[in-house]
C-alpha cells in the first residue's frame, strides 16, 4: 500500500511540474543523456532572469515547454536552475520550436529549428565568431609585445585592431540592413553596435520594417538611439 501511495505522489508531482499550460510558443525536443533533472524556460525581465515554465525530465530526455509570446525575444533553456552556467540561448517566437542537444555538451552546439529569427542570428554568429577569434589573437599579440616592450609592434597592432573593429561594425551594419524585416536585426544592433557610431545605429533603425520597429527590440533600439542623441545635444 505504501508503495502505491509513493508512486501516486511521484506521479502527481511530475504532472504538476510538467508543462501543461497553453501558449502560442511551444518549445520541445530531446536532450540526449538527460536521465533525470529539470529543464527551465527562462527570459529576461528588465535586468533579472525569470523562469516562465519548467518540466521534470525522466528517462528519455524529451521535454515540452510553452509561453505566450507577444513579440519575439531571446529565451534561455537551462538545466536544474543553471547551476553550472550551462544554458541554451535561442530566439523565441510564436509557433513550434524544436531544440535538440546532448547533455555532455549542453548549450555548446544545439540544433534549433522552427524560429526564423534564430536562422538569421545563426548566420550572423558564424561570421561574428571569426571577429571574436581575431580579437583574442590581437589581445595575445599585444600582451606579448608589451612584455617585450616593442613599441613599434604595439603601435601597429593598435592600428590593425582598429581596422578590424571598423570591419566588424560595417559587416554588422550591412547584415542588419539586409535583414531589416527580422527582429534579430534590432537585437544584433543593440548587442553588437551599442558602442559604435550613432550614425550606424540610426541607419539601421530607419531601415527596419514597421513590424520590427514595433517589436520589443525595435522599441528598445529606438529608445537607446534617442537617449544617445539627447546626451550629445546637451
C-alpha positions as CSV (number, residue, x, y, z in Angstrom):
1,X,0.0,0.0,0.0
2,X,2.8,2.4,0.9
3,X,4.5,1.7,-2.5
4,X,1.2,2.6,-4.3
5,X,0.9,5.8,-2.3
6,X,4.5,6.8,-3.1
7,X,4.0,6.1,-6.8
8,X,0.9,8.2,-6.8
9,X,2.6,11.1,-5.1
10,X,5.6,11.0,-7.6
11,X,3.1,10.9,-10.5
12,X,1.2,13.9,-9.2
13,X,4.5,15.9,-8.7
14,X,5.6,15.0,-12.2
15,X,2.3,16.2,-13.7
16,X,2.4,19.4,-11.6
17,X,5.9,20.2,-12.7
18,X,5.3,19.3,-16.3
19,X,4.3,21.9,-18.9
20,X,0.5,21.6,-19.2
21,X,-0.3,25.3,-19.7
22,X,-1.3,26.7,-23.1
23,X,0.9,29.1,-25.0
24,X,1.4,30.4,-28.6
25,X,5.0,29.2,-28.5
26,X,5.8,25.6,-27.9
27,X,9.4,24.6,-27.3
28,X,10.1,20.8,-27.4
29,X,12.8,18.4,-28.2
30,X,15.3,16.0,-26.7
31,X,18.4,16.3,-24.5
32,X,20.3,13.1,-25.1
33,X,21.8,11.8,-21.9
34,X,19.5,13.6,-19.6
35,X,18.2,10.8,-17.5
36,X,16.8,12.9,-14.6
37,X,16.5,16.6,-14.0
38,X,14.5,19.8,-14.5
39,X,14.6,22.0,-17.6
40,X,13.6,25.6,-17.3
41,X,12.3,28.0,-19.9
42,X,13.6,31.5,-18.9
43,X,13.9,35.0,-20.3
44,X,15.0,38.5,-19.2
45,X,12.5,40.7,-17.3
46,X,14.2,44.1,-17.0
47,X,17.6,43.1,-15.5
48,X,16.5,39.8,-14.0
49,X,16.2,36.3,-15.5
50,X,12.8,34.8,-14.6
51,X,11.5,31.3,-15.2
52,X,8.5,31.0,-17.4
53,X,7.9,27.3,-17.5
54,X,9.6,24.1,-16.3
55,X,9.4,20.4,-16.8
56,X,10.8,17.3,-15.0
57,X,12.6,15.1,-17.4
58,X,12.9,11.4,-16.6
59,X,14.4,8.7,-18.6
60,X,14.2,9.7,-22.3
61,X,15.4,13.3,-22.3
62,X,12.2,14.5,-24.1
63,X,10.7,17.9,-23.0
64,X,7.9,20.3,-23.8
65,X,7.7,23.9,-22.6
66,X,5.4,26.8,-23.5
67,X,5.0,30.6,-23.2
68,X,2.7,33.3,-24.6
69,X,4.8,35.5,-26.9
70,X,3.7,39.0,-27.8
71,X,7.0,39.8,-29.6
72,X,10.0,37.6,-30.5
73,X,12.7,37.8,-27.8
74,X,15.6,35.8,-26.6
75,X,15.0,32.8,-24.3
76,X,17.2,30.6,-22.1
77,X,16.8,26.8,-21.8
78,X,18.6,25.9,-18.6
79,X,19.2,22.7,-16.7
80,X,18.5,22.5,-12.9
81,X,18.5,26.2,-12.4
82,X,21.6,26.8,-14.4
83,X,23.8,25.6,-11.5
84,X,26.8,25.0,-13.8
85,X,26.2,28.1,-16.1
86,X,25.1,25.7,-18.9
87,X,22.3,27.1,-21.0
88,X,20.9,27.3,-24.5
89,X,20.2,30.8,-25.8
90,X,17.6,30.9,-28.6
91,X,15.3,33.4,-30.3
92,X,11.7,32.6,-29.3
93,X,8.5,33.4,-31.1
94,X,5.1,32.2,-32.0
95,X,4.8,28.7,-33.3
96,X,6.7,25.4,-32.7
97,X,10.4,25.5,-31.9
98,X,12.5,22.3,-31.7
99,X,15.7,22.1,-29.7
100,X,17.8,19.0,-29.7
101,X,21.1,18.8,-27.7
102,X,23.4,16.5,-25.8
103,X,23.8,16.6,-22.1
104,X,27.6,16.2,-22.3
105,X,27.9,19.3,-24.5
106,X,24.7,21.1,-23.3
107,X,24.5,24.6,-24.8
108,X,27.6,24.3,-26.9
109,X,26.1,23.5,-30.3
110,X,22.3,22.8,-30.0
111,X,20.2,22.1,-33.1
112,X,17.4,24.7,-33.2
113,X,14.7,24.8,-35.8
114,X,11.3,26.5,-36.2
115,X,12.5,30.0,-35.4
116,X,13.0,32.4,-38.4
117,X,14.9,34.9,-36.2
118,X,17.2,32.1,-34.9
119,X,18.1,31.3,-38.6
120,X,19.1,35.0,-39.1
121,X,21.0,35.1,-35.8
122,X,22.9,31.9,-36.6
123,X,24.1,33.3,-39.9
124,X,25.4,36.4,-38.2
125,X,27.1,34.5,-35.4
126,X,29.1,32.4,-37.9
127,X,31.0,35.5,-39.1
128,X,30.9,37.3,-35.9
129,X,32.7,34.4,-34.1
130,X,35.5,34.9,-36.6
131,X,35.8,38.6,-35.4
132,X,35.9,37.4,-31.8
133,X,38.7,35.0,-32.6
134,X,40.6,37.7,-34.3
135,X,40.1,40.0,-31.2
136,X,41.5,37.3,-29.0
137,X,44.6,36.9,-31.2
138,X,45.2,40.7,-31.1
139,X,45.0,40.6,-27.3
140,X,47.6,37.9,-27.1
141,X,49.9,39.6,-29.6
142,X,49.6,42.9,-27.7
143,X,50.3,41.2,-24.4
144,X,53.5,39.7,-25.9
145,X,54.5,43.0,-27.5
146,X,54.1,44.8,-24.2
147,X,56.1,42.1,-22.4
148,X,59.0,42.6,-24.8
149,X,58.4,46.4,-24.8
150,X,58.2,46.5,-28.6
151,X,56.6,49.9,-29.0
152,X,56.6,49.8,-32.8
153,X,54.8,46.5,-32.8
154,X,52.3,47.8,-30.2
155,X,51.5,50.8,-32.4
156,X,51.0,48.6,-35.5
157,X,48.8,46.2,-33.6
158,X,46.6,49.0,-32.4
159,X,46.2,50.3,-35.9
160,X,45.3,46.8,-37.2
161,X,43.0,46.2,-34.3
162,X,41.1,49.4,-35.0
163,X,40.8,48.5,-38.7
164,X,39.4,45.1,-37.7
165,X,36.8,46.7,-35.4
166,X,35.7,49.0,-38.2
167,X,35.3,46.0,-40.5
168,X,33.2,44.3,-37.8
169,X,31.0,47.3,-37.4
170,X,30.5,47.7,-41.1
171,X,29.7,44.0,-41.5
172,X,27.2,44.1,-38.6
173,X,25.5,47.2,-40.0
174,X,25.2,45.7,-43.5
175,X,23.9,42.4,-42.1
176,X,21.3,44.2,-40.1
177,X,20.2,46.3,-43.1
178,X,20.0,43.1,-45.2
179,X,17.7,41.6,-42.6
180,X,15.6,44.6,-41.7
181,X,12.4,42.6,-41.7
182,X,13.7,40.4,-38.8
183,X,13.6,41.2,-35.1
184,X,17.1,39.7,-35.0
185,X,18.4,42.8,-36.8
186,X,17.3,45.1,-34.0
187,X,18.7,42.6,-31.4
188,X,22.0,42.4,-33.2
189,X,22.2,46.2,-33.4
190,X,21.6,46.5,-29.7
191,X,24.1,43.9,-28.6
192,X,26.9,44.4,-31.1
193,X,26.8,48.1,-32.1
194,X,25.9,49.7,-28.8
195,X,29.3,51.4,-28.7
196,X,29.5,52.2,-32.4
197,X,29.0,55.5,-34.1
198,X,25.4,56.5,-33.6
199,X,25.0,57.1,-37.3
200,X,25.3,53.3,-37.9
201,X,22.5,52.6,-35.4
202,X,20.4,55.3,-36.8
203,X,20.8,54.0,-40.3
204,X,19.6,50.5,-39.2
205,X,16.7,51.9,-37.2
206,X,15.4,53.9,-40.2
207,X,15.5,50.8,-42.4
208,X,13.7,48.4,-40.1
209,X,10.2,47.3,-41.1
210,X,7.2,48.7,-39.2
211,X,6.7,45.3,-37.6
212,X,10.2,45.1,-36.3
213,X,10.0,48.8,-35.2
214,X,7.0,47.9,-33.1
215,X,8.7,44.8,-31.6
216,X,10.4,44.7,-28.2
217,X,13.9,45.0,-29.6
218,X,12.8,47.6,-32.2
219,X,11.4,49.8,-29.4
220,X,14.5,49.3,-27.3
221,X,16.8,50.3,-30.2
222,X,14.8,53.4,-30.9
223,X,14.8,54.4,-27.2
224,X,18.5,53.8,-27.0
225,X,19.3,55.9,-30.0
226,X,17.1,58.7,-28.7
227,X,18.9,58.5,-25.3
228,X,22.4,58.8,-27.0
229,X,21.2,61.7,-29.2
230,X,19.8,63.6,-26.2
231,X,23.2,63.3,-24.4
232,X,25.1,64.5,-27.4
233,X,22.8,67.6,-27.7
234,X,23.4,68.7,-24.2
